[in-house]
Every structure is written in structure tokens, then in C-alpha cells.
Amino acid sequence: MALAFPVHPVTVGPIVGSTTDTSVRLWGRGEPPRPPGGRYCYGIAQLLAAGSTTPAQGAYFKLRAEDDFTGSVDFGGLQPAHAYAYRMGYFFSDVEEHLLVPPVGLELRGATAGAFRTSRPPGSPELSFVFGSCRNPGPSEEEIVGLGNRGDRIFDTIYEQADSTPTDLLLMVGDQIYADVRRDAHTFEEYCATYRDAFTQPCLRRLMARVPTYMTLDDHEIADNWSMDKLVDPGLSNEARWANRVRFQSAMEAYRAYQVVHGPALERRDVPGLTNTLTRYWYDFQVGPARFFVLDTRTERYHLARPPQIIGPPQLDALKHWLTKDAGGLKFVVSSVPLFPDVNLAGLMTVERRDKWAGFLLQRQHLLDFIRDNGVRRVVFLSGDIHASLWSELRSKSRPDFRLYSVISSAFSAPVFVPPEFMYEQAGVLDGQSDYVITRHGGYVQLSNFTRLTWKEPVLRVEVFERKGARVQDAELRLDA
């Protein structure tokens, strides 16, 4: 007979994070202890086979103040493409972890419940997933007048779609929070408060508790148009550089706690007490027939470098190795800012152009040349950032078999101003790269939207849905020349 064990439901989450065909990572947040709370705040999670009430696995994980009482836990030994249920909660205790009662034998009272499905195994022929970017997590003008939060309701549409359409993962490619809007965060607590507001909105919370979710940051996780130059620019005063450094460190500590530790960038090292061991923010993973490489285009970018760089040499080398590891396989490269097309803006607005890969022409040319010269095929870049959705095709004058696609999905919650289509280069030679030509584009959407990508050999279907679920764009891309 199981021992009844009362716990608190998690205050943020749970989030189903990095999920393979045999494992899952679950994330949640507790709360600072209050009297008569113990010295330690523990998370507890149990995994159950679908339809069962008996835990098959269980684990404790510490929720630390330096992580804003967030943490994640891994379960392995699972079956591919199988449904599982889980429970998660937290409690306080003065007892060291190794002295706690084995977690499988407990009947959790008050825990948060959820369910998920493990990934298709590598080599599976089909894949379908949702991606998008850019939402303001704070109260919207619609909420103020009692109309509810449009920026959250779109996630309810994705959730309902997942009931009828297999959804392998949710990919959020930047600006999950707008820390520099409304609250204008500068401290760790202010950034964490912004995440708590964002991740507890009910529709997004329900979706992330069910569909494996992967994230990467963009500028609004730190500050608008962020680059690392703000820490070293000799044109800034010592005081300004120091203030920027404090802000950056606060933002990244919160980013690690709320976005990184439920993803593949966190590598478990079986070291007791270390839950957030990280060496980088870029990462890769595989689901079914597709491999994904998720770039970090913010914390390694320097316009003042010679030449300017948007990603550092180790990340670029890792990307190149990853591209050639399976040159003919289906590959998605996730970049929070678009590789192409470029922005048609001049004067004071060139800052928007410089914020994308167009601001780093030599590094972009190096990457494109590498893909072309090594015969790498079936590469699709996924991006957000621009508050509009579209797709573009890039070809090479010198290599007829070269074909590269860019698919942009933005925004989950469209702002008042949305850029018109003519602001983006729709055809012609790519700026600074004379061998590469944009030959086709389409799917332009200015509404609040998300994109579903479905792969069925040899076609990638691109469907764009507005927030209530109506399909507003539909295209089929053949990735082979």
C-alpha cells in the first residue's frame, strides 16, 4: 500500500522539455519556503504508464533559491512513441535527499498532473511540429478591457490542433518574454518575475505540460537588439558597460533557470547537487527523420569584431560538423534571426538590417559556401523575430543542385505595427553574396500566427494558422533540386 504524501502543486510548469524516443526531461518551479518550511525545497516527480495509477518511476530534485526554485528531472528507459502520465509537486524538508523515502512508493496528494508522448524513433518516415516566436507575456490591452489575452489564446488553438494532428514538438525560437517592455527588467528577480508572468498564462502552460517544448533566446530575453558589444564598446562609459554587464548576467541566470535547463543544452554529469551545469547555449537533437541544430545568435555576437560575428568559432565549427554528419538527411537549423531574406531599410532603420544575418555578411557567406561546396542538402533555416511569417528559396548560380530554404514564423502575438511585405527582399541576388539568388518566396502573413511543418518524403508542407485556427497559408516545398 502506497504511503500518502502531501505536496504543493508546482507554481510554474510543468514543462515537458527535451524528449527522445526513450527519455523525457520534466521541469517545474516551487516557491520560497515559509515557516514552518524546512531548509530544503525538493521537487518530486513520478512517471506512470498511460491508464495506470501506479508509478513506474520516481525521482526527487532540488529546487534552489539561486535558480528561483526551478529545476528539472530526467526519466529514461521509455518506449518510443508511447503515451505516459506524470505527477509533479514540491515540498520542504530538513532531511538530506539520500534519507528521503523512495519516491516510487508514495501516493502524491496535491501534485500537478500531466501527460506526454515520447518521440518517434530515429528513421521514422514522417514528422509534424509547430514553431513560432515573439509574444508579450504581460497583460494585453484586450485583458484590460475584459476581452482576455489574445497572446495566450493562440496556444489553446495549438493545443486543440494537437488533439487531432500528431504534434512531435513545439519549437519557440525567441522572444518568449519581453523583459525590456512593461517591466523593463534589470535584476535577476525582475527577469524571473517576467518569466513567471509569461509561463503561468493558462493556455501556454497547458500546452507546454503536454507537448515537448524546445526554446532559444533572442534579444527581448535581455534587451532590444542586444549584442555583446555593450559589454566592451570603448564608446561607452565604464559605468554604462558595468550596468550592461550586470543586466546581462541577471538575464542569463533567469534564462538558464526558465528556458535552458529543460532543453538539451543541459548535460547531466551525475555530479550530486549540480543541476544546471552548462557549457554553451546552442544545442542539437533529433526527432524521427529530422535533426535539429538550435543556434545561439545573441550571446556570441560582436559587431565590433573584425570581421563581425553572430556566432563564435566553436559554435560555427560544431554547426559545420553537424551539417556534414548526414549531408543528405533532413536538417533544420534554428536561428532566432533570419539568415535571409534581408530587410529593405535605409537610414536610421538600418539597425534592423544589421540585427539579422545581413549584419554579418562574411560569416553568412562562409556558411553558405560551406553548405554549397560540401554538397549538403535538405537544409531548412527556421527563424522568428520580424513579426511576420513567410518562406523563401535560395539557389546558387554556380551549383544548380544547391537549394536552401528559410521559413520564418512570427509573431504568436502580433503587435500594432506589422512590417509590409515590400520591406523584405523578395527576389534577386542576396546582398554581399553574388552567387546566391532568392528565386521564390511566399506565405506572407501579418496576423498573430503559428506555423506547422509536416514532412512526408520528399515534401515539406508549410501551413500557417492564425490564432483562432484558420489556415491562412499552405505551401509544399521540395527540398531536393
N, C-alpha and C positions, 0 to 999 in steps of 0.2 A: 504494500500500500504506500502510495507516494505521500511525502510529508508536505503539508500545506505551507506555503512560504509567501507572505505578503511582500509585494514590491510596488514601487511607483511606476506608472507608465512613463515612457521617455518623453521629455519635454520638446524635443525636436527630432524628427525622423519617425520611424526608422527609415533608412535608405538602403535599398538593395544596390550594392556597388559592384565591384569587379566580379564577374560571374563567368566561369568556364563551364565545360561540359561535365566537370566532376567536382567543382568547388564553388563557394559563394563567400563574399565578404559583406557583412551587415554592419551598419553604422547607427549610432544613436547618441543622444545627449541626456545627461542627468540634470542636476541642479546643485548649486552650492549648499552644503549641509547647514541645517538649522538645528538648534537644540531640540531634542536630545540626540542629534545625529552623531555617528561615530567619526573616527579620524579619517576613514577611507570611504570614498564613494565608488561603488562597484556597479558595473553593468552586468547583466546576466542575460543570456540568450539560449533558447532551446530550438532545435530543429526537429520537425515531425514529418513523416511521410503524409502526403495528402490524404485526408479522410481519417487519419489516426489521431488519437488523443494521448498517445504515449510517446514521450520524447525519444528520438533515436540518438541524438547528440545534444550536448550542452556545454557551455563554457562561461567563465567569468572574464571580465576585462575591466581594468581600472579606468575611471573617469577622473582626470586630473584637472586641477584648477588652471594650470598653465595652458591647457587645451580647451578652456572654457567648458570643462566637464563633458567633452566629446570623446568618442573612441570607436574603434571598430574591432570586429572579431571574425575569424575565418573558420569555415567548416569545409572539410574535404570528404573524399570517398563517396561522392554522389553519383547518380545515374544520369547519362546525357538526356536532354530534352524531357526531363521529368518534373512534375509539379511537387513542390514542398510547401509546407506551412511553417511558420516560426512564431515565437513569442519573445518579447524583449522588454526588460524593465531595469530599474536600478534601485539600490538600497544603500544604507550607511552601516558601517561596522567598524569596530576596533580590532577585529580579528585579521591576522595576516592571511593572504589568499590561500596559501597551502594548507591552512587549517579549516577552511570553509567546507561545508557539506558538499559532496559530489553533486553537481548541478543537474544531472540527468534524473536523479531520484526526487526532485522537487516538483510540487504542483504549484506553479506560479499563480498567485492571486493578484489581480490588478495590472497585469502586464499588457503591453500593446501587442496586438496580433497582426500578422501579415502573411502573405504568400508570394511565391515567385516560381519561375520555371528555369531550370538550368539550360545552358546554351546547347545549340545543335553541335554535334561533334565536328572537328575539322574534316573538310572534304565533303560536307553536305552540299547538295547542289543549289539550294535556294537560301535567300536571306531577305528579311524585310525589317527596316528600322526607321525611327523618326529622329530628325535632328532640327535644331534651330538655335536661336541666340537672342539676347537683348530683351530684358524685361525689367521694369522698375518695381521693386518689391514693396514699396511703401503704399500708403493709402492713395488711391487714384481720385481724380475729380468725380468719377462716377460714384465711388463709395460715399463721398461727402454728401452727395445729394440722394443717397439711398438706392443707387442702381447696381450696387455690387461692383466687384473688381474685375474688369474685363481682362486685365493682365493675368489673372489667376484662372478665369473660366476656360481659357484655351486648353489648359491641362486636363480639365474634365472631358473635353472633346477627345483628346488623345487617349485618355483612359477608356472612354466608351468605345473608341475605334479599336483598341487593343482587345476588347471582348470578342470581336468578330474577325479581326485580322491578326494573325500571329505577328507579334512585335518583339524582335530579338533584343532590342536595346533602345534607350533614349540617350542621345548624344547632345550635350549642351555646350556650345562652342564659344562661350564668352559672354561677359556682362550678365552673369546670373544675379548679381547685385549692382546697384548704382550707389556705391559708397560715397561718391562725391556729389550726390544730389539729395536734396531734402536735409539729411543729417550732416553731410559733409564731414565724414569720419576722418579722424587723425590718430586716435588712440586705439589700442587693441580692443578695449571694451566697446568703443563706438563701432568698430568694424564688426565685432561679434554680434552686437545688437542689430546691426543691419542684416546679417545672416539669419538671426533668429526671426526677424520680421518676415524675411523672404521665404524661408524654408518651412514656416508654420502656416502659410496660407493653405487652406484646406485642399484645394484641387491638386496643386503641385505635390503636397505632402502625400496624398493618397496615391498619386501616380508613382512617385519615387519609392514608395513602400512595396511596389509590385513589380515594376519593370526595371531591369538592371540599367543603372544610370552612370554615365561617364561624363566628366567635365574637364574643361581647361579654362584658364583665365584670359580676360582681355583688360583693357585699360581701366574700366569702371570698377574693377575689383580693387584698384589702387587709386587712380586719379585720371582725369580725362587726358588722352593722348600721352600716356606715361611712357617714358624711356629712361634708361639708366643714366643718361647724360645728366639728369637732375641731381645726381649724387657727386658728379665730378666736374661739371661745367665751370671753367675758370671765370666766366662772366657773372656767376652768382656769388653772393657774399658767403663767407664761412657760415654765418647764421642760417642763411637760406638752405645751403647744402646740408647742414646738420638737421634742420627741420624736415627736409625731404627724406633724409636717411631714417629718422625716427618714424615718419609716416610709412615709409616703405616697409620697414621691419614689422610694424604693427599690422599692416595689411597682409603681409605674407604669413605671419603667425596665424592670423584668422583664416586665411586661405588654406593653409595646411590643415587646420583643425576641421574646417567645414567642407572642403572640396577634395583635398588631396588624399586623405587617409582612407577613404573608401574606394580609391581607384588603384590601378596597377603600379603607380609610381612609388607607393609604399611597399617596400620589400621586407617581409618578415625575416628576422635574423635569429629567431629563437633565443634572444637575449632577454632574460627576465626584467620586466619593468620598462623596456623600451618599446613604445607603441607607435611612435612617429618618426622612425629612422628613415631619413630621406637624403638622397644624394643629388637629385635632379627633379625637375617638374615635367619634363617630357617623358612619354612612355609609349609602349606598343602593346597590342593584344590581338587575339584572333577570335572570331565568331563564325562558325560554319565555314563557308567558302572564302571568306574575306579576312584580310589582315588590315589592321588599323595602326597608323603612326600618328600620335597626337603631339603636335609641336607646342613648345613654349616660346611664343613670339614677343613676350613682354620683358622678362627678367634678364634677357641677354642682349637686348637691342641697344646699340650705340650709334647715333648719327655722327658723333664726333670721332668715331674710329676711322681709320684710313686703310681700306675702304670702309664705308658704313656697314654694319652688320645687324641683321634682325634675329639671327640665331648664332650661337657661338660655335667655334670649330668642333668641339666634341659632339655637339648635337648634330651638326651638319654631317660629320663622318658617320655617326650612327644611322642617320637617315639614308645616306648613300648605301651603306652596307645592307640596310633593311630592304631598300628598293631592289637590289640585285640578288638578294637571297632567294626570291621567287619572281624572276623578271617577267614571267608570263601570267602570273596569278592576279586575282582581283585584289586591288590595293586602294585604300582610302587614306589620304594624308589630310589630317585635320589642322588647319591654320586659322586662328581666330580672325585674322585679317586676310582679305583676298589676295591670292597670287596674281590673278587677273580676273576681269578686265580692270583697267585703270580709270581713275576719276578724271573727267574733263573739267578741271577747275584751274583758275589762274589767280594771280594777285594774292590777297590775304588768305584766300581759301586753299592755297597750295599746301597748307598744313595738313589738310585731309588727304591729299595725294601722297604726301611724304609719310603719313601714318601707315600706309599699306606697303606691300612688297615693292611698289613703284618707287618708294623712297630708298630702296636698296638694290639698285639696278645690277651692279656687278655680281652680287650674291645670287640674285634671281637668274641672271644669265648662266652663271656657273651651274646652278641646279638644273636648269632646263637643258643645257648642253650635256650634262651627265646623263639625264634620262634619255635623251636622243642618241648619244654616242654609244650607250650600253644596251640599246635595244629594249629598254624597259617598257612594257606595255600594260594596258589596263590600269592606269593611274587616274584617280579622281581626287581633286582637292575639294575639301568641304570647308566652308567659311561662314562667318556671320558679319557683324559689325556695322553694315551700311544701312540698316533699316529698310531694306528692300530685298526681294528674293529674285533670283534669275540663274540661268545656266549659260555657259559659254564654251565653245570648242576652239582649241588652239592646234594649228598644224605647222609643219616645218616645210620651208621651200626646198631644202636640200635632202630631206628624208621623207618620201611620200608615205612611209609606213608609220610615221610619228603622229600620234593623236593623243591629246591631253584635254581633260575636261575640268572645269571649275563649276561647282554648284554652291550657290550662296543661299542661306536661309536666315532671314531676319525681317521683322522682329516678332517675337512672341507677343509683345505689346507695342504696337506701332505708335510713335509719338505724333504730335500735332503736325510737324513738318516731315514729309517723306520725300526723298530726292526723286525728281522726274527721271525717266529713262535716258534722256539725252545727256545726262550728266556722266554717263559711263560709255567708254569706247566700245562700240557695238561691232566694229569690223575694222580690218586693216592691220598694218604691222604693229606689233607690240612695242611700246616705247622702249628704246635702248637696246632692243634685241631684233636686229634686222632679219634674222632667219625665221622668226616666228610670227604667224599671222592668225588673228582671230577670224575664223571663217563662218561661224554660225553663233547665234545666241537666241535666247527665248525665255519664256516663263516669267516675265517681269510681273511682280506683284507688290503693291504698295500697302496692302491691308495687313492687320495683325494676322500672322500665319505660321504654319509649320510645314516641313517637307518630309514626305515619306519616300524612301528609296527602296526599291524592290529589285533584287537580282534574280533573273532566271536566264541561264545561259542561252545566247550570248548578249542579252539585252539588259540594260539598267533602266528601269522605269522611274521617272521623276514626277511625283504628284505633289502639288502644293494645295493645302487646305486652309481656308480662312477659319477664324476662331470658333464659329458655330458648326464647322464640319463640312461645309460645301467645298467641293473640289473646284479650284479656280484655274489650275494649270495642270497639264498632263503631257508628258513627252517621253519618248523612248530613245535612249542613246545607245548606239552600238559602239562598244569600246575598241573593237578591232578595226584597223584600217582596211 
